[in-house]
Amino acid sequence: MTIQELVDGLNEIESARPYALHMKSMGGWWDQWHIKKEGRKFIYLNCGSSGAFLIEKATGELYNIKGYGVPDYNKKQKADIGNLETVDPAILHTKRYNYLR
């Protein structure tokens, strides 16, 4: 799977959420998934204006963000969310927030 296919899949899931359908019908907006930028080591994947995931360029591994663009290696060890080749956008969408509680 390419990064653009992942972003398209996440946007499709996000737009199907009930509040997104309500917001679209009222002429509003909903959170769009997009690539914010490409850094030296990571590609930053955002939802709306918030950072959601980091994709390591060399391996395609997906990481949650600890804060301010720092990958959460500890959460990766506890619950691996996969890499770009094996990820399912529907499952990744559920892992945006703290899912280890």
N, C-alpha and C positions, 0 to 999 in steps of 0.2 A: 504494500500500500504506500502511496506517495503521501507527502505532507498535505498536499492540496486535497486529495481524496479524504483524508482524515478530517480536515477542516470542513469540507462539504458535508460529510456524514454528521459531524457534531452540530453544524448549523441546521441540518434537517431535523435532528432530534430536538434541538432547542426551540425551533419554530413550531413544533407539534405540541409543546407544553401548553396546558390550559390558559395560563396567564398570558402567554405569548399570543395565542389566538385572540384573546380578548383585547390585548393591546393593539394588534394589527387591525382589528375591526373598528377600533376607536381612532385609528390614524396615528397611533403611537409607535414606539420602537420596542424591541426586545434585545437581549444580549446577543451580539454576533460574535462568533469565534473567528479569530484572525491571527495571522502571524505578525507579531509586533516588530520584531527585528531579528537579525542574525548576528550573534556575537562571535567571538573568537572560537568558543567551544560549543555553545548551545544555540538553538533556535528557540525563541520565546513565543509560546502559544498563549494568547490572551482570550478571555471571554468578556466582552464589553471593555471596560477600562481596567479590569483586574487581571493580574497574572494568574494563570491556572497551571500550566505545565511547562517543563523544559524538555527539549528533545536534543540529545547529544548528537552532534554532527557525525562523529566518527563511527558510532555503533548503532545509532537509531534508538537507544534506550530512552524511555520516558521517565521523568522524575516529577514529583510534586515540588512546589516551591515553598521553601521555608520562609522566605521573606526577601524582598528587594532583589529578585533574580538569583537567589542562592538555592541550589538544589538540595532537597532533603534526602540525604543518603541514608539516614536512619530509617525513615519510612519506607524507603526502597527495600531495605533488608527485611523489614517486618512484613510487608505486603507488596510484592513486586507487581507493578501494573503492566509490565511487558515492554515490548519494543515496537517500533514502527511496523515491522513485518507481521507481528502476531496480534496486534491490538484490535479489539472490537470497539467501534465508536460508541455503541450503546453502553457498554460496560465502563468505558473510560469516562463517559458523561456522568455516571453515578459516583465517580471517585474524585470529583472536583473538590469537595469539601472534606473535612476530617472524618474519614470512614472507619477509623480504627477504634473509635470509642465504643 
